[in-house]
Every structure is written in structure tokens, then in C-alpha cells.
Amino acid sequence: MNKRKRIIIAALLFTAGLARAQTPADKVDPFIGTTDFGTTHPGALCPNGMMAVVPFNVMGSDTNVYDKDARWWSTPYEYHNEFFTGFAHGALSGVGCPEMGSLLTMATSGPLTVDYREYGTAYRDERATPGYYSVRLDKYGILAEAAATARTSAERYTFPAGKGHILLNLGEGLTNESGAAVRRVSATEIEGMKLLGTFCYNPQKVFPVYFVLRVTKTPSSSGYWKKQRPMTGVEAEWTPDNGRYKLYTEYGRELAGDDVGYWFTFDDLRAGEQVEVRMGISYVSTENARRNLDAEQPAGTSFDAIRGAARTRWNDDLSRIRVEGGTEAQKKVFYTGLYHALIHPNVLSDVNGEYPAMESAEIRTAEGNRYTVFSLWDTYRNLHQLLTLVYPERQLEMVRSMVGMYREWGWLPKWELYGRETFTMEGDPSIPVIVDTWMKGLRDFDVDAAYEAMRKSATTPGARNRMRPDIDPYIEKGYVPLGFYARDLSGDNSVSHALEYYIADHALSLLADSLGKKDDAALFRARSLGYKNYYSTESGTFRPITKEGKFLTPFDPRQGENFEPVPGFHEGSAWNYTFYVPHDVAGLARLMGGRRRFIDKLQMVFDQGLYDPANEPDIAYPYLFSYFRGEEWRTQREVRRLLDRYFTTAPDGIPGNDDTGTMSAWAVFSMMGLYPDCPGEPYYTLTSPVFDKVTVTLDPKYYPAGELVIETERSGAGDVYIGSMTLGGRPLKKYRISHGELVGGGRLVFGLQPERK
């Protein structure tokens, strides 16, 4: 029986035993996105929590389909692999660079071995629900279960009779950094740290994670291990552990090294006896890791209580959007998407509020929560807009975190990871996030500091500009030429850089206007229109410009597909970027020769397979049709086609990398019937909803209406095209509405029909 069938059968048996009514958490399948480079995982975690307890199955066996050391690899779990080597703690979800899957715990039975190639095992009967994961380890007959709080983990191992072991491997994991230390505190408690970082191969972007680990049973014996360096000659003859793992059975202080670990052994276990492992982590200190553990798992807290509390938190968050109608598969896609959208950004601060300050060794104390993992090149497009609408209190804390980073090191984040700026991808993506939040009425943050930070990155000369190192020609010429700046692994991304700056400057112009800074508003709006420099009538696309001010020749607009290197563009072809002007769609249409040519060319992108559903720059393409009266039906058709084709309940049911929830947020918005297609602008473009009814609970502190209801009237499931719309009981003729209209309208009703008007 294959792995997939085993999971399905286990899930069916589990579901059949449920006597209670289905909740949103029951409709989440954490296995969606765990293959086809979706880079999600089925591990246990809480909404936006620091801790994630994730099955680690990407090393140690030739039977694995994908091995972390065989290629660029960025996730601790792959659905088709079948060799389990423990649980990783604090792992990321939906990222494209390797990092954070470390602090590996494992349970074994029989003779003690600490080599992961030997103690790893095949497994079966995987189960995963929000906040919980379990699996049976074939070699040992052990049931391994995991649950989590915001900053801590709980694992429960059910052993067969005989000898059993708990292992903590600090030498392996999903990181390109090395080095760790561990110290015995008592017979049942250890503490230590591991160095992490080099995200996207940035060698200096390193940071420590601290931990405290406790077992619930006093071991019969315990000790450290360390991989010994290879030796030669007489030295090797005298060293029995030469090049092997050495067990320290009589040493009891602390140990440090690149490949170290700790083992607990339990003799004479009864059949079915359970041993639990509890871990707290912190990015500040071991003391704070212990505080987190003591606060979130007080003495006497059971594993089942932790599991239940995590499930309650997930149900509370997921229930802010309630859907009715549609198929069970569509509900599963929707709630799994919402689940993925609530993983990152995640909490960085400890229970006492302490966190590592941005790009420094300083420890500071936050008011409220400090957040981290700002994958902003991805999430500025839709995820933060989803949080602004449904979780505004959380979005405000994230904006305050971003502004706090500026105060601490002088710049807003681009791709921040645990207090380090990795400079991954391009643009100035904090600007549209913060502006979007402000323009939608969430204003409880220091907007003066935010504006100061934005203007700094938009005006500082390139030699001193950490966000826009190639800003000089951008200001002087209105574009960035080839060869001016190319200092990352992807090569010259000049066109991609400039297009991101145009969007950021447009957003900045909106904020400047809102703050009464009219001159700045005019300046940045004018800059945002510089995209026109890149349009080539010959190719009908954006096209790189050489240092001499001429279009690159020869030029193939399709080059760049499937991550093929291409001058000027990052992770995509010219077709993935040519319509990437959401702030001036009408101007772009004129540039292309008018409305008809624009529509035909955009439709051609979909018809000829030039659209990449996993590529952020073209993610809003289907919504651009709706900017033109009479063409809105194309949006409705293409969005539904994309949902049906690329978002499914299968393990590959996300179109590539989820990008910390960005792909999932696209599906959530699209299934609801609206999408924020221009970051920074407080507007949504409407499309046909998937469900009969969507009820969004709005926080009355920010949105007095308290509720948004989206209803759909249709004659059959195949009705896709909008025939009528009402908002607040009044006929609605436009397909783009403001945030204020949406949250104040109370009820948005669509009438759908099988054929377009």
C-alpha cells in the first residue's frame, strides 16, 4: 500500500469516528502543498506562532525522492519521501531558501545509535490537523505525536516494551550554518543553542536559536555525542572513535561543536508506556526559552490539553470567515489556504516581550508582539491585505514591527528573518504594505516615522541606499539599465528592480497625498510612470535597456520561463512582467495601442500558456480585464479556470512555492469573489465567488459594521459569469469597489449565470 493511500485511509477512519459537527479546522488538510515545491509542511503549529514542530524526512536515505543535500532545497518535509529522522523545531513554511529546520528530536527503541542514517526509519499512518501531527515509526513500533503552543512544542512517544531512547540532534537540519552547544541542567532537562542563518546563501546573516528541553520520565542513563574529526597516522590508531560519533557516558558538563547531540535512555519500558518531550525556544536567551516553556506549558499541562488549545486557536481564527455552499473539496481548498496564510509572519518576541533588535546584538522589549519572517516581495501583493481585512489587530502589530525595524537600523525590511535583513528579491516592498494599511483606515502606528523611512529609501543615493542600490539611473533616466547593478545569484534583474520601484513610488505618492505633502505626491507619482521607458513596440513587451540607452538585441520575450536565466528579469520572462503595472493599467493600455490590443494581448498570455500561476509579478493578471467595461467576464472565466486547475486537495494542490502564504491568499480572495489587485490602493476588483455565502466577521474596533456577507445566487454550479450585483441593497454596476464601500456595505450579492452577457 502506497503512502498516499495510507494517509487517506487513516484520515477516513479518523473522520468516521467524529461525533461532533465539522469545524473549519476539520476542513484543513496540512498535506496540501507538501510536494511539487509547494514547500509547505504538515507540522504542528499555532496561528502566526514562533514554534512549528515538523516531521523531518529529507535526509539519510537513498530511498528518498528528494534529499536536502542533493540540490537547492528549502523545506524539511516532502510528501513522497519515506525516511523519517525526527521532528524539526521552528521550521518555516512556503519559502524558497533553505533555513530554520533544526533542533531535531527523535525517538528510537532497541540498541542506541546516534547516526541519523542508522536511526532513521520508514513510517506510516500519518495524520495532520491544525496544531497536531502524528506518525508511526516502522522500525521501532513507536507512535510519535506532536503539538504546539505559540513558542513551545510538546511531543508524545508511545513505546513498545523494552529499551527506548530520546535523541536531540544538533548537528543536522535544514540550514547552511553549523555550530551548537548543549548543557545538562538536570536528569530530565537540557538547554543550549544552535547557530542558524545564511538564508539564501547570505553568509553573514546568522543568528542563534536557544532551547530548553525536558523529558517527562527520569532516564536510566543519558549523555552527549559528538562526531569526531577524521584522523590519520598514529593519531588515528590511538583514537577508537576516529571519524565516528563518540558517546560521552561519563562527561556531564557542557559540549559544543558542529555535529553534537544529546541522548536519553529508558530501560525496561512497559508496552504502551508514554514519554513526552517538551521544548521551549527563544531567539534571545536560554533563560527566555525556559520562561516561554514555563508560561505556555505550566506544570501539569497535559499533551492533550496543548493539542486541544492549539485546535481552539485555529478554529477561532479560521472561523472569522465562514463559507456555505460549494463542494467539500472547495471548502478544503479554501480553509487550507486560509490556514497557510496565517503561518507567517510569526511572533519573534518572547512571553516577556524581549526580542533581538534588527541587525544588532541588542535585546529590546516590545509593546505587544514583535513579528518576523517578512517575505515582503511575496506578501505585499495580497497576504497583508487579507490580514488588514480579517485580522486588523495582527496587521497593525506587523506594521509597528516594520516601523520598529527602521528605528533600530535605519531601513524598513525587504526580506527580514529573525532580526536579519537578507536582501532577498528586489524592490521596496514595505512601502505598499504600510501604505495599504494606512489607506484602509488602520492608522494606529507612527506614520511620521514610516513616511520618513519610505522617503529615505526613495531618495538616498545608491551608494548609501540599502533598499534601492540602483536608484541613481532610476532617478536620472526613469529606468535602470542593464549592467548597472547585478550582485545576487540570479544575475542582472534591472527591469524587475525598476518595476518594483514604480509600484512602491506609486504607493508612496498616495501616502504623501494623504498626509498633505503635495509636492512629494507629484514627484513620486511621476516617477511611477517611468515604466513606459521599457515598452518595446517591436517585441510588444517590456524589454531590457542597455547602458547605451538602446533595447537589448537579440531578445526573446519567452526566455526566463521555468527559472531559466534571462537578462533584466528575475524568476520569469518578459511576459510575466509586461502587464505588471497595476497602478496605471489605462496608461499601459494606451502604450500598447489601445484597449482592444491590450485585451487581446493579455488574453493571448493565458491562451498560449505564457501566464505563470506560481510567479508573483503576474499573479494579478486575470483581474486586469475588469478595468475595461464589457471585458469583466474574462476575469471571471480565467480566475475560475485557475482555481479549478491549480488549487486542489492533492499534495501538489498549490501552484509551486506557497511563498509564505501568498499563493494561498490569492486563492482565498479569489474564492470569496474579490481581489486587491493594486497594492497600496484601497480597492478590490470583483469576480464571481465560489461559495453561495461567505460571512466575514469584522473587528468592530476598526470596522463598525461588524460583518461582511457575500451572497451568490445561481441556477447551477457551472454559473460563473456575473449578471447582477448589489451592495447594501443597491444595484452595483462597477467591478472595482473601495475598501470603505466593502466593509461598510454589509451585504454584497452576486447574481451569476452560465453564459456571459
Secondary structure, DSSP 8 states (H G I E B T S, - for coil): --HHHHHHHHHHHHHHT--S---GGGG--TTTTSSTT------EE-TT-S-EEEE--SSS-TT-SS-TTTS----S--TT---B--EEES--SS-SS---BEEEEEEEESS----HHHH-B-EEEEEEETTEEEEEETTTTEEEEEEE-SSEEEEEEE--SEEEEEEEE-S-SB-S---EEEEEEETTEEEEEEEEE-GGG-TT-EEEEEEEEEESS--SEEEEEEE-----HHHHHT-TTTTSEEEESS--SEEEESSEEEEEEEEEE-TT-EEEEEEEEESS-HHHHHHHHHHHS-TT--HHHHHHHHHHHHHHHHTTEEEESS-HHHHHHHHHHHHHHTTSSEE-S-TTSEEE-TTSS-EEE-SS--EE-EEHHHHTTTHHHHHHHH-HHHHHHHHHHHHHHHHHHSS--SEEETTEE---S-S-THHHHHHHHHHTT---S-HHHHHHHHHHHHHS-GGG-SS-TTHHHHHHHSS--TTS---STT---HHHHHHHHHHHHHHHHHHHHHTT-HHHHHHHHHHHTGGGGGEETTTTEE--B-TTSSB-SS--TTTTGGG---TT-SSS-GGGTTT--TT-HHHHHHHTTSHHHHHHHHHHHHHTT---TT-GGGTTGGGGGGGSTT-HHHHHHHHHHHHHHH--SSTT-SSS--TTTHHHHHHHHHHHTEE--STTSSEEEE---SSSEEEEE--TTT-TT-EEEEEEE-SSTT--EEEEEEETTEE---SEEEHHHHHHH-EEEEEEESS--
